[in-house]
Structure formats: C-alpha cells, structure tokens
Amino acid sequence: IDAQFRPAAVQRPRPPIWVASSYPRQSGLDRALQYDGIVQYVQPDGAPIQPEFVAQLVEALEAEADFEIVVRRADDVPVDEYADAGATWGLISEWPREGHIERLKQRILAGPLA
C-alpha cells in the first residue's frame, strides 16, 4: 500500500507502533520487538490480565527499557501492581453492548484510577 497521511506526523521518526500480541505465541513477541511496544488484551485463557502474567510477558520479551508494555487491566487490581510487574500503559475498555456508552462516561467522570 502506498499511502500518505495528512497532516504529517509530528513525532520522529514516526508515531509509536504497538503490536497486538497473543502471548505465549512467540511470533507476536518477535513482531512487537521490531516496533515500539506490545498490546496484550487478555490472558491466554481469556481471563483479565493479572500482574503475574505481565511479569511473565516482560521476562519473555527481554526488551529495551523504552519498550512499551500495554495491557488491558482488571478493574479489581490496583494500577501500581501492574506498574510493578512492568506494564507501562493500562487500558480500560468496554465491549460494545447495551449500556457501554454510559459505563464509559461514568469511568471518565470518576477521574484517574489509583
């Protein structure tokens, strides 16, 4: 594909690229390591990501210090536990189903998580 974005990106050399992963599949890890970060949405069994899983992912990656580890966090786990395990970003998400817009608005109005 030959494409141009307008306006041009401000970041240099380009905006960060985070690659989706299905850890423990090695192919996703290898692909992510070619870019700026990795996104893991759930654990292999479909359960919400737990800090122990983040620690395993970080160990398997052996990435540079500036590599981003992006995970969808569980609501009942403190943010600090994810950071201590090596996550650099935590996502909060709602699947599109009845009432999801209202639930997202409530999360936004509640302010930053602890």
Buried (B, 14 or more C-beta within 10 A) or exposed (E): EEEEEEEEEEEEEEEEEBBEBEBEEEEBBEBBBEBBBBBBBBBEEEEBBBBEBBBBBBEEBEBEEEBBBBBBBBEEBEEEBBBEBBBBBBEEEEEEEEEEEEEEEEBEEEEEEE
